[in-house]
Amino acid sequence: MFIAMNRFTVTTENADAFEALWLDRDSHLKMMDEFVAFHMLKGPEANDGTRLYASHTVWASETAFRAWTRSDAFRAAHKGAGQTAKLHVGSPTFEGFSVIQEINA
């Protein structure tokens, strides 16, 4: 499996709009082969008035994730992203992880 994450730093004043953007969008993920799961994570608020968020997708393989990034579905899910960049501070930080152990309930 492969986990892809993007971390976003969001000012407190933009938090509601940022959350609404993610909760109301059509991700197009379910149409992709080998897509496993998506989570939008809300982290702690920092002393500087910002909050950390992370988008977290799980894929059957890194190859499946890379195929997503080259797909029409990816382009559709991210159209207009430049217009919403003002909701977060700087660029999102991407982190990709190969799963080396998984323990389930």
Biopython code that builds the backbone (N, CA, C, O; Angstrom):
import numpy as np
from Bio.PDB.StructureBuilder import StructureBuilder

atoms = [
    (1, "MET", "N", (0.833, -1.182, 0.000)),
    (1, "MET", "CA", (0.000, 0.000, 0.000)),
    (1, "MET", "C", (0.878, 1.245, 0.000)),
    (1, "MET", "O", (2.064, 1.199, 0.326)),
    (2, "PHE", "N", (0.257, 2.354, -0.375)),
    (2, "PHE", "CA", (0.938, 3.640, -0.435)),
    (2, "PHE", "C", (0.008, 4.693, 0.153)),
    (2, "PHE", "O", (-1.183, 4.723, -0.156)),
    (3, "ILE", "N", (0.556, 5.552, 0.996)),
    (3, "ILE", "CA", (-0.217, 6.646, 1.596)),
    (3, "ILE", "C", (0.346, 7.962, 1.074)),
    (3, "ILE", "O", (1.550, 8.205, 1.141)),
    (4, "ALA", "N", (-0.534, 8.801, 0.557)),
    (4, "ALA", "CA", (-0.165, 10.121, 0.061)),
    (4, "ALA", "C", (-0.834, 11.174, 0.936)),
    (4, "ALA", "O", (-2.043, 11.137, 1.163)),
    (5, "MET", "N", (-0.031, 12.108, 1.422)),
    (5, "MET", "CA", (-0.563, 13.156, 2.294)),
    (5, "MET", "C", (-0.117, 14.518, 1.797)),
    (5, "MET", "O", (1.003, 14.684, 1.313)),
    (6, "ASN", "N", (-1.003, 15.482, 1.923)),
    (6, "ASN", "CA", (-0.667, 16.883, 1.714)),
    (6, "ASN", "C", (-1.010, 17.613, 2.994)),
    (6, "ASN", "O", (-2.145, 17.551, 3.468)),
    (7, "ARG", "N", (-0.024, 18.312, 3.561)),
    (7, "ARG", "CA", (-0.251, 19.090, 4.775)),
    (7, "ARG", "C", (-0.479, 20.553, 4.396)),
    (7, "ARG", "O", (0.219, 21.111, 3.549)),
    (8, "PHE", "N", (-1.473, 21.157, 5.044)),
    (8, "PHE", "CA", (-1.844, 22.547, 4.801)),
    (8, "PHE", "C", (-1.803, 23.303, 6.123)),
    (8, "PHE", "O", (-2.265, 22.799, 7.146)),
    (9, "THR", "N", (-1.254, 24.500, 6.100)),
    (9, "THR", "CA", (-1.324, 25.401, 7.244)),
    (9, "THR", "C", (-2.379, 26.446, 6.916)),
    (9, "THR", "O", (-2.294, 27.125, 5.892)),
    (10, "VAL", "N", (-3.377, 26.572, 7.792)),
    (10, "VAL", "CA", (-4.523, 27.443, 7.526)),
    (10, "VAL", "C", (-4.685, 28.413, 8.688)),
    (10, "VAL", "O", (-4.639, 28.016, 9.852)),
    (11, "THR", "N", (-4.874, 29.684, 8.365)),
    (11, "THR", "CA", (-5.128, 30.655, 9.430)),
    (11, "THR", "C", (-6.506, 30.378, 10.028)),
    (11, "THR", "O", (-7.411, 29.902, 9.342)),
    (12, "THR", "N", (-6.646, 30.681, 11.299)),
    (12, "THR", "CA", (-7.905, 30.446, 12.004)),
    (12, "THR", "C", (-9.067, 31.128, 11.296)),
    (12, "THR", "O", (-10.163, 30.572, 11.226)),
    (13, "GLU", "N", (-8.840, 32.316, 10.775)),
    (13, "GLU", "CA", (-9.912, 33.055, 10.098)),
    (13, "GLU", "C", (-10.371, 32.377, 8.804)),
    (13, "GLU", "O", (-11.493, 32.613, 8.356)),
    (14, "ASN", "N", (-9.525, 31.540, 8.199)),
    (14, "ASN", "CA", (-9.890, 30.837, 6.963)),
    (14, "ASN", "C", (-10.305, 29.389, 7.188)),
    (14, "ASN", "O", (-10.650, 28.690, 6.235)),
    (15, "ALA", "N", (-10.274, 28.934, 8.428)),
    (15, "ALA", "CA", (-10.523, 27.518, 8.718)),
    (15, "ALA", "C", (-11.907, 27.061, 8.256)),
    (15, "ALA", "O", (-12.022, 26.003, 7.637)),
    (16, "ASP", "N", (-12.948, 27.826, 8.538)),
    (16, "ASP", "CA", (-14.302, 27.406, 8.138)),
    (16, "ASP", "C", (-14.425, 27.296, 6.622)),
    (16, "ASP", "O", (-15.000, 26.330, 6.119)),
    (17, "ALA", "N", (-13.898, 28.264, 5.894)),
    (17, "ALA", "CA", (-13.967, 28.233, 4.426)),
    (17, "ALA", "C", (-13.131, 27.083, 3.871)),
    (17, "ALA", "O", (-13.539, 26.431, 2.909)),
    (18, "PHE", "N", (-11.970, 26.828, 4.463)),
    (18, "PHE", "CA", (-11.112, 25.732, 4.021)),
    (18, "PHE", "C", (-11.822, 24.392, 4.218)),
    (18, "PHE", "O", (-11.824, 23.545, 3.325)),
    (19, "GLU", "N", (-12.420, 24.212, 5.388)),
    (19, "GLU", "CA", (-13.139, 22.969, 5.662)),
    (19, "GLU", "C", (-14.323, 22.803, 4.713)),
    (19, "GLU", "O", (-14.550, 21.709, 4.196)),
    (20, "ALA", "N", (-15.074, 23.866, 4.481)),
    (20, "ALA", "CA", (-16.226, 23.795, 3.576)),
    (20, "ALA", "C", (-15.792, 23.421, 2.170)),
    (20, "ALA", "O", (-16.470, 22.646, 1.495)),
    (21, "LEU", "N", (-14.669, 23.964, 1.723)),
    (21, "LEU", "CA", (-14.134, 23.641, 0.404)),
    (21, "LEU", "C", (-13.923, 22.136, 0.272)),
    (21, "LEU", "O", (-14.335, 21.535, -0.720)),
    (22, "TRP", "N", (-13.290, 21.531, 1.258)),
    (22, "TRP", "CA", (-13.006, 20.096, 1.208)),
    (22, "TRP", "C", (-14.261, 19.249, 1.393)),
    (22, "TRP", "O", (-14.431, 18.239, 0.711)),
    (23, "LEU", "N", (-15.127, 19.646, 2.295)),
    (23, "LEU", "CA", (-16.313, 18.839, 2.586)),
    (23, "LEU", "C", (-17.335, 18.873, 1.458)),
    (23, "LEU", "O", (-18.128, 17.942, 1.316)),
    (24, "ASP", "N", (-17.325, 19.928, 0.659)),
    (24, "ASP", "CA", (-18.327, 20.092, -0.395)),
    (24, "ASP", "C", (-17.827, 19.704, -1.788)),
    (24, "ASP", "O", (-18.599, 19.757, -2.745)),
    (25, "ARG", "N", (-16.572, 19.320, -1.923)),
    (25, "ARG", "CA", (-16.030, 19.063, -3.259)),
    (25, "ARG", "C", (-16.230, 17.609, -3.680)),
    (25, "ARG", "O", (-16.371, 16.714, -2.846)),
    (26, "ASP", "N", (-16.237, 17.403, -4.972)),
    (26, "ASP", "CA", (-16.288, 16.057, -5.534)),
    (26, "ASP", "C", (-14.851, 15.642, -5.797)),
    (26, "ASP", "O", (-14.193, 16.203, -6.673)),
    (27, "SER", "N", (-14.361, 14.674, -5.055)),
    (27, "SER", "CA", (-12.951, 14.304, -5.142)),
    (27, "SER", "C", (-12.620, 13.461, -6.376)),
    (27, "SER", "O", (-11.472, 13.443, -6.820)),
    (28, "HIS", "N", (-13.606, 12.769, -6.928)),
    (28, "HIS", "CA", (-13.412, 11.875, -8.074)),
    (28, "HIS", "C", (-12.532, 10.664, -7.734)),
    (28, "HIS", "O", (-12.124, 9.932, -8.635)),
    (29, "LEU", "N", (-12.239, 10.448, -6.463)),
    (29, "LEU", "CA", (-11.357, 9.349, -6.072)),
    (29, "LEU", "C", (-11.997, 7.977, -6.260)),
    (29, "LEU", "O", (-11.321, 7.027, -6.655)),
    (30, "LYS", "N", (-13.281, 7.869, -5.983)),
    (30, "LYS", "CA", (-13.940, 6.562, -6.011)),
    (30, "LYS", "C", (-13.913, 5.903, -7.383)),
    (30, "LYS", "O", (-14.082, 4.688, -7.488)),
    (31, "MET", "N", (-13.706, 6.685, -8.429)),
    (31, "MET", "CA", (-13.674, 6.118, -9.780)),
    (31, "MET", "C", (-12.317, 5.526, -10.136)),
    (31, "MET", "O", (-12.166, 4.913, -11.193)),
    (32, "MET", "N", (-11.329, 5.704, -9.263)),
    (32, "MET", "CA", (-9.963, 5.267, -9.579)),
    (32, "MET", "C", (-9.714, 3.826, -9.123)),
    (32, "MET", "O", (-10.107, 3.426, -8.027)),
    (33, "ASP", "N", (-9.058, 3.069, -9.986)),
    (33, "ASP", "CA", (-8.649, 1.712, -9.638)),
    (33, "ASP", "C", (-7.650, 1.768, -8.485)),
    (33, "ASP", "O", (-6.779, 2.636, -8.448)),
    (34, "GLU", "N", (-7.782, 0.859, -7.573)),
    (34, "GLU", "CA", (-6.858, 0.677, -6.455)),
    (34, "GLU", "C", (-6.886, 1.809, -5.431)),
    (34, "GLU", "O", (-6.001, 1.884, -4.577)),
    (35, "PHE", "N", (-7.892, 2.695, -5.501)),
    (35, "PHE", "CA", (-8.096, 3.678, -4.432)),
    (35, "PHE", "C", (-8.686, 2.926, -3.242)),
    (35, "PHE", "O", (-9.602, 2.121, -3.408)),
    (36, "VAL", "N", (-8.164, 3.184, -2.042)),
    (36, "VAL", "CA", (-8.620, 2.477, -0.847)),
    (36, "VAL", "C", (-9.440, 3.383, 0.069)),
    (36, "VAL", "O", (-10.557, 3.031, 0.446)),
    (37, "ALA", "N", (-8.892, 4.554, 0.433)),
    (37, "ALA", "CA", (-9.593, 5.409, 1.400)),
    (37, "ALA", "C", (-9.063, 6.840, 1.331)),
    (37, "ALA", "O", (-7.953, 7.090, 0.862)),
    (38, "PHE", "N", (-9.881, 7.759, 1.806)),
    (38, "PHE", "CA", (-9.504, 9.165, 1.932)),
    (38, "PHE", "C", (-9.914, 9.656, 3.312)),
    (38, "PHE", "O", (-10.976, 9.299, 3.821)),
    (39, "HIS", "N", (-9.064, 10.473, 3.907)),
    (39, "HIS", "CA", (-9.387, 11.151, 5.165)),
    (39, "HIS", "C", (-8.909, 12.595, 5.060)),
    (39, "HIS", "O", (-7.818, 12.858, 4.553)),
    (40, "MET", "N", (-9.719, 13.517, 5.534)),
    (40, "MET", "CA", (-9.269, 14.902, 5.696)),
    (40, "MET", "C", (-9.078, 15.092, 7.182)),
    (40, "MET", "O", (-10.026, 14.956, 7.956)),
    (41, "LEU", "N", (-7.871, 15.403, 7.586)),
    (41, "LEU", "CA", (-7.518, 15.469, 8.995)),
    (41, "LEU", "C", (-7.394, 16.911, 9.463)),
    (41, "LEU", "O", (-6.826, 17.758, 8.773)),
    (42, "LYS", "N", (-7.932, 17.171, 10.639)),
    (42, "LYS", "CA", (-7.859, 18.497, 11.260)),
    (42, "LYS", "C", (-6.959, 18.384, 12.480)),
    (42, "LYS", "O", (-7.256, 17.649, 13.422)),
    (43, "GLY", "N", (-5.866, 19.116, 12.451)),
    (43, "GLY", "CA", (-4.901, 19.038, 13.534)),
    (43, "GLY", "C", (-5.066, 20.155, 14.549)),
    (43, "GLY", "O", (-6.070, 20.868, 14.559)),
    (44, "PRO", "N", (-4.074, 20.291, 15.390)),
    (44, "PRO", "CA", (-4.146, 21.279, 16.469)),
    (44, "PRO", "C", (-3.959, 22.712, 15.964)),
    (44, "PRO", "O", (-3.384, 22.958, 14.904)),
    (45, "GLU", "N", (-4.461, 23.623, 16.754)),
    (45, "GLU", "CA", (-4.233, 25.036, 16.476)),
    (45, "GLU", "C", (-2.917, 25.436, 17.129)),
    (45, "GLU", "O", (-2.663, 25.112, 18.290)),
    (46, "ALA", "N", (-2.096, 26.132, 16.383)),
    (46, "ALA", "CA", (-0.790, 26.578, 16.885)),
    (46, "ALA", "C", (-0.925, 27.920, 17.591)),
    (46, "ALA", "O", (-1.949, 28.592, 17.474)),
    (47, "ASN", "N", (0.097, 28.296, 18.311)),
    (47, "ASN", "CA", (0.105, 29.577, 19.040)),
    (47, "ASN", "C", (0.084, 30.783, 18.119)),
    (47, "ASN", "O", (-0.264, 31.883, 18.547)),
    (48, "ASP", "N", (0.458, 30.588, 16.840)),
    (48, "ASP", "CA", (0.509, 31.717, 15.908)),
    (48, "ASP", "C", (-0.825, 31.951, 15.185)),
    (48, "ASP", "O", (-0.883, 32.750, 14.250)),
    (49, "GLY", "N", (-1.888, 31.271, 15.602)),
    (49, "GLY", "CA", (-3.195, 31.485, 14.984)),
    (49, "GLY", "C", (-3.412, 30.676, 13.719)),
    (49, "GLY", "O", (-4.276, 31.017, 12.911)),
    (50, "THR", "N", (-2.652, 29.619, 13.535)),
    (50, "THR", "CA", (-2.850, 28.736, 12.385)),
    (50, "THR", "C", (-3.239, 27.346, 12.872)),
    (50, "THR", "O", (-3.045, 26.996, 14.037)),
    (51, "ARG", "N", (-3.791, 26.568, 11.954)),
    (51, "ARG", "CA", (-4.181, 25.189, 12.250)),
    (51, "ARG", "C", (-3.633, 24.310, 11.141)),
    (51, "ARG", "O", (-3.606, 24.708, 9.977)),
    (52, "LEU", "N", (-3.197, 23.115, 11.506)),
    (52, "LEU", "CA", (-2.676, 22.156, 10.547)),
    (52, "LEU", "C", (-3.803, 21.244, 10.072)),
    (52, "LEU", "O", (-4.597, 20.749, 10.872)),
    (53, "TYR", "N", (-3.861, 21.030, 8.748)),
    (53, "TYR", "CA", (-4.780, 20.074, 8.136)),
    (53, "TYR", "C", (-3.953, 19.147, 7.254)),
    (53, "TYR", "O", (-2.876, 19.522, 6.791)),
    (54, "ALA", "N", (-4.456, 17.935, 7.023)),
    (54, "ALA", "CA", (-3.774, 17.022, 6.105)),
    (54, "ALA", "C", (-4.804, 16.218, 5.335)),
    (54, "ALA", "O", (-5.732, 15.657, 5.918)),
    (55, "SER", "N", (-4.636, 16.165, 4.006)),
    (55, "SER", "CA", (-5.423, 15.238, 3.204)),
    (55, "SER", "C", (-4.629, 13.942, 3.159)),
    (55, "SER", "O", (-3.410, 13.963, 2.986)),
    (56, "HIS", "N", (-5.315, 12.818, 3.313)),
    (56, "HIS", "CA", (-4.657, 11.517, 3.503)),
    (56, "HIS", "C", (-5.365, 10.510, 2.618)),
    (56, "HIS", "O", (-6.521, 10.164, 2.864)),
    (57, "THR", "N", (-4.675, 10.036, 1.585)),
    (57, "THR", "CA", (-5.264, 9.010, 0.728)),
    (57, "THR", "C", (-4.459, 7.728, 0.841)),
    (57, "THR", "O", (-3.237, 7.745, 0.987)),
    (58, "VAL", "N", (-5.176, 6.620, 0.771)),
    (58, "VAL", "CA", (-4.557, 5.301, 0.822)),
    (58, "VAL", "C", (-4.813, 4.631, -0.527)),
    (58, "VAL", "O", (-5.936, 4.612, -1.031)),
    (59, "TRP", "N", (-3.745, 4.087, -1.089)),
    (59, "TRP", "CA", (-3.778, 3.432, -2.400)),
    (59, "TRP", "C", (-3.229, 2.026, -2.279)),
    (59, "TRP", "O", (-2.425, 1.749, -1.389)),
    (60, "ALA", "N", (-3.646, 1.148, -3.151)),
    (60, "ALA", "CA", (-3.131, -0.225, -3.155)),
    (60, "ALA", "C", (-1.646, -0.252, -3.494)),
    (60, "ALA", "O", (-0.933, -1.168, -3.084)),
    (61, "SER", "N", (-1.172, 0.751, -4.243)),
    (61, "SER", "CA", (0.232, 0.797, -4.631)),
    (61, "SER", "C", (0.622, 2.226, -4.980)),
    (61, "SER", "O", (-0.238, 3.073, -5.220)),
    (62, "GLU", "N", (1.913, 2.487, -5.006)),
    (62, "GLU", "CA", (2.391, 3.798, -5.445)),
    (62, "GLU", "C", (2.074, 4.002, -6.922)),
    (62, "GLU", "O", (1.805, 5.124, -7.352)),
    (63, "THR", "N", (2.104, 2.933, -7.689)),
    (63, "THR", "CA", (1.768, 3.013, -9.113)),
    (63, "THR", "C", (0.340, 3.511, -9.294)),
    (63, "THR", "O", (0.077, 4.325, -10.179)),
    (64, "ALA", "N", (-0.583, 3.032, -8.466)),
    (64, "ALA", "CA", (-1.979, 3.484, -8.535)),
    (64, "ALA", "C", (-2.083, 4.965, -8.190)),
    (64, "ALA", "O", (-2.829, 5.701, -8.837)),
    (65, "PHE", "N", (-1.340, 5.407, -7.175)),
    (65, "PHE", "CA", (-1.344, 6.829, -6.821)),
    (65, "PHE", "C", (-0.802, 7.671, -7.972)),
    (65, "PHE", "O", (-1.384, 8.700, -8.314)),
    (66, "ARG", "N", (0.303, 7.246, -8.566)),
    (66, "ARG", "CA", (0.895, 8.002, -9.677)),
    (66, "ARG", "C", (-0.069, 8.070, -10.868)),
    (66, "ARG", "O", (-0.142, 9.088, -11.556)),
    (67, "ALA", "N", (-0.797, 6.992, -11.102)),
    (67, "ALA", "CA", (-1.799, 6.995, -12.185)),
    (67, "ALA", "C", (-2.885, 8.032, -11.887)),
    (67, "ALA", "O", (-3.357, 8.716, -12.795)),
    (68, "TRP", "N", (-3.279, 8.147, -10.621)),
    (68, "TRP", "CA", (-4.269, 9.154, -10.214)),
    (68, "TRP", "C", (-3.771, 10.555, -10.544)),
    (68, "TRP", "O", (-4.537, 11.379, -11.045)),
    (69, "THR", "N", (-2.505, 10.833, -10.273)),
    (69, "THR", "CA", (-1.989, 12.186, -10.493)),
    (69, "THR", "C", (-1.904, 12.553, -11.967)),
    (69, "THR", "O", (-1.772, 13.729, -12.305)),
    (70, "ARG", "N", (-1.978, 11.558, -12.846)),
    (70, "ARG", "CA", (-1.936, 11.811, -14.291)),
    (70, "ARG", "C", (-3.313, 11.670, -14.949)),
    (70, "ARG", "O", (-3.426, 11.743, -16.172)),
    (71, "SER", "N", (-4.343, 11.471, -14.153)),
    (71, "SER", "CA", (-5.661, 11.158, -14.706)),
    (71, "SER", "C", (-6.527, 12.405, -14.939)),
    (71, "SER", "O", (-6.284, 13.471, -14.374)),
    (72, "ASP", "N", (-7.544, 12.230, -15.791)),
    (72, "ASP", "CA", (-8.539, 13.283, -15.986)),
    (72, "ASP", "C", (-9.302, 13.539, -14.691)),
    (72, "ASP", "O", (-9.695, 14.672, -14.414)),
    (73, "ALA", "N", (-9.515, 12.487, -13.895)),
    (73, "ALA", "CA", (-10.216, 12.635, -12.617)),
    (73, "ALA", "C", (-9.428, 13.555, -11.675)),
    (73, "ALA", "O", (-10.018, 14.374, -10.969)),
    (74, "PHE", "N", (-8.124, 13.423, -11.665)),
    (74, "PHE", "CA", (-7.266, 14.291, -10.842)),
    (74, "PHE", "C", (-7.413, 15.745, -11.290)),
    (74, "PHE", "O", (-7.585, 16.645, -10.467)),
    (75, "ARG", "N", (-7.344, 15.960, -12.591)),
    (75, "ARG", "CA", (-7.480, 17.326, -13.119)),
    (75, "ARG", "C", (-8.844, 17.905, -12.765)),
    (75, "ARG", "O", (-8.942, 19.080, -12.410)),
    (76, "ALA", "N", (-9.889, 17.102, -12.856)),
    (76, "ALA", "CA", (-11.238, 17.574, -12.511)),
    (76, "ALA", "C", (-11.340, 17.900, -11.019)),
    (76, "ALA", "O", (-11.959, 18.895, -10.641)),
    (77, "ALA", "N", (-10.741, 17.072, -10.181)),
    (77, "ALA", "CA", (-10.806, 17.288, -8.732)),
    (77, "ALA", "C", (-10.031, 18.524, -8.298)),
    (77, "ALA", "O", (-10.359, 19.137, -7.282)),
    (78, "HIS", "N", (-9.004, 18.895, -9.059)),
    (78, "HIS", "CA", (-8.145, 20.008, -8.670)),
    (78, "HIS", "C", (-8.355, 21.276, -9.497)),
    (78, "HIS", "O", (-7.616, 22.248, -9.338)),
    (79, "LYS", "N", (-9.356, 21.271, -10.378)),
    (79, "LYS", "CA", (-9.595, 22.489, -11.165)),
    (79, "LYS", "C", (-9.956, 23.632, -10.215)),
    (79, "LYS", "O", (-10.705, 23.443, -9.256)),
    (80, "GLY", "N", (-9.434, 24.772, -10.485)),
    (80, "GLY", "CA", (-9.695, 25.939, -9.638)),
    (80, "GLY", "C", (-8.873, 25.971, -8.364)),
    (80, "GLY", "O", (-9.099, 26.833, -7.516)),
    (81, "ALA", "N", (-7.928, 25.058, -8.204)),
    (81, "ALA", "CA", (-7.124, 25.026, -6.971)),
    (81, "ALA", "C", (-6.353, 26.322, -6.766)),
    (81, "ALA", "O", (-6.167, 26.758, -5.629)),
    (82, "GLY", "N", (-5.911, 26.929, -7.831)),
    (82, "GLY", "CA", (-5.186, 28.191, -7.711)),
    (82, "GLY", "C", (-6.030, 29.300, -7.109)),
    (82, "GLY", "O", (-5.507, 30.192, -6.440)),
    (83, "GLN", "N", (-7.330, 29.247, -7.346)),
    (83, "GLN", "CA", (-8.230, 30.270, -6.819)),
    (83, "GLN", "C", (-8.470, 30.112, -5.317)),
    (83, "GLN", "O", (-8.825, 31.075, -4.639)),
    (84, "THR", "N", (-8.276, 28.903, -4.802)),
    (84, "THR", "CA", (-8.516, 28.662, -3.373)),
    (84, "THR", "C", (-7.223, 28.647, -2.567)),
    (84, "THR", "O", (-7.258, 28.454, -1.351)),
    (85, "ALA", "N", (-6.085, 28.846, -3.223)),
    (85, "ALA", "CA", (-4.790, 28.819, -2.535)),
    (85, "ALA", "C", (-4.700, 29.878, -1.447)),
    (85, "ALA", "O", (-3.912, 29.737, -0.512)),
    (86, "LYS", "N", (-5.494, 30.930, -1.555)),
    (86, "LYS", "CA", (-5.455, 31.986, -0.543)),
    (86, "LYS", "C", (-5.981, 31.517, 0.813)),
    (86, "LYS", "O", (-5.791, 32.195, 1.822)),
    (87, "LEU", "N", (-6.642, 30.355, 0.836)),
    (87, "LEU", "CA", (-7.181, 29.837, 2.094)),
    (87, "LEU", "C", (-6.116, 29.221, 2.986)),
    (87, "LEU", "O", (-6.332, 29.066, 4.188)),
    (88, "HIS", "N", (-4.965, 28.866, 2.412)),
    (88, "HIS", "CA", (-3.899, 28.291, 3.238)),
    (88, "HIS", "C", (-2.623, 29.102, 3.069)),
    (88, "HIS", "O", (-2.463, 29.845, 2.100)),
    (89, "VAL", "N", (-1.726, 28.947, 4.024)),
    (89, "VAL", "CA", (-0.469, 29.689, 4.047)),
    (89, "VAL", "C", (0.568, 28.906, 3.249)),
    (89, "VAL", "O", (0.870, 27.761, 3.584)),
    (90, "GLY", "N", (1.112, 29.509, 2.204)),
    (90, "GLY", "CA", (2.118, 28.834, 1.395)),
    (90, "GLY", "C", (1.540, 27.662, 0.613)),
    (90, "GLY", "O", (0.324, 27.517, 0.487)),
    (91, "SER", "N", (2.422, 26.844, 0.101)),
    (91, "SER", "CA", (2.013, 25.671, -0.673)),
    (91, "SER", "C", (1.815, 24.486, 0.259)),
    (91, "SER", "O", (2.444, 24.406, 1.314)),
    (92, "PRO", "N", (0.930, 23.559, -0.136)),
    (92, "PRO", "CA", (0.814, 22.342, 0.670)),
    (92, "PRO", "C", (2.129, 21.561, 0.613)),
    (92, "PRO", "O", (2.881, 21.648, -0.358)),
    (93, "THR", "N", (2.382, 20.808, 1.660)),
    (93, "THR", "CA", (3.576, 19.972, 1.727)),
    (93, "THR", "C", (3.180, 18.527, 1.463)),
    (93, "THR", "O", (2.400, 17.946, 2.218)),
    (94, "PHE", "N", (3.720, 17.938, 0.383)),
    (94, "PHE", "CA", (3.407, 16.559, 0.037)),
    (94, "PHE", "C", (4.335, 15.606, 0.774)),
    (94, "PHE", "O", (5.529, 15.866, 0.923)),
    (95, "GLU", "N", (3.759, 14.493, 1.233)),
    (95, "GLU", "CA", (4.541, 13.409, 1.832)),
    (95, "GLU", "C", (3.969, 12.098, 1.326)),
    (95, "GLU", "O", (2.764, 11.872, 1.429)),
    (96, "GLY", "N", (4.809, 11.232, 0.782)),
    (96, "GLY", "CA", (4.378, 9.927, 0.298)),
    (96, "GLY", "C", (5.053, 8.828, 1.098)),
    (96, "GLY", "O", (6.250, 8.905, 1.379)),
    (97, "PHE", "N", (4.287, 7.802, 1.469)),
    (97, "PHE", "CA", (4.794, 6.737, 2.316)),
    (97, "PHE", "C", (4.439, 5.370, 1.755)),
    (97, "PHE", "O", (3.287, 5.125, 1.397)),
    (98, "SER", "N", (5.418, 4.479, 1.677)),
    (98, "SER", "CA", (5.151, 3.076, 1.396)),
    (98, "SER", "C", (4.852, 2.401, 2.726)),
    (98, "SER", "O", (5.596, 2.569, 3.692)),
    (99, "VAL", "N", (3.774, 1.644, 2.777)),
    (99, "VAL", "CA", (3.385, 0.975, 4.006)),
    (99, "VAL", "C", (4.246, -0.275, 4.179)),
    (99, "VAL", "O", (4.284, -1.139, 3.304)),
    (100, "ILE", "N", (4.936, -0.361, 5.318)),
    (100, "ILE", "CA", (5.767, -1.534, 5.580)),
    (100, "ILE", "C", (5.136, -2.456, 6.624)),
    (100, "ILE", "O", (5.575, -3.594, 6.794)),
    (101, "GLN", "N", (4.104, -1.965, 7.325)),
    (101, "GLN", "CA", (3.374, -2.806, 8.268)),
    (101, "GLN", "C", (1.961, -2.276, 8.401)),
    (101, "GLN", "O", (1.742, -1.065, 8.416)),
    (102, "GLU", "N", (1.005, -3.180, 8.496)),
    (102, "GLU", "CA", (-0.398, -2.805, 8.702)),
    (102, "GLU", "C", (-0.989, -3.748, 9.736)),
    (102, "GLU", "O", (-0.847, -4.965, 9.627)),
    (103, "ILE", "N", (-1.654, -3.186, 10.741)),
    (103, "ILE", "CA", (-2.334, -3.973, 11.767)),
    (103, "ILE", "C", (-3.775, -3.500, 11.810)),
    (103, "ILE", "O", (-4.030, -2.311, 12.002)),
    (104, "ASN", "N", (-4.710, -4.405, 11.636)),
    (104, "ASN", "CA", (-6.126, -4.056, 11.659)),
    (104, "ASN", "C", (-6.814, -4.692, 12.857)),
    (104, "ASN", "O", (-6.310, -5.645, 13.451)),
    (105, "ALA", "N", (-7.969, -4.148, 13.197)),
    (105, "ALA", "CA", (-8.747, -4.678, 14.327)),
    (105, "ALA", "C", (-9.194, -6.091, 14.074)),
    (105, "ALA", "O", (-9.858, -6.689, 14.920)),
]
sb = StructureBuilder()
sb.init_structure("model")
sb.init_model(0)
sb.init_chain("A")
sb.init_seg("    ")
for serial, (resi, resn, name, xyz) in enumerate(atoms, 1):
    if name == "N":
        sb.init_residue(resn, " ", resi, " ")
    sb.init_atom(name, np.array(xyz, "f"), 0.0, 1.0, " ", f" {name:<3s}", serial, name[0])
structure = sb.get_structure()
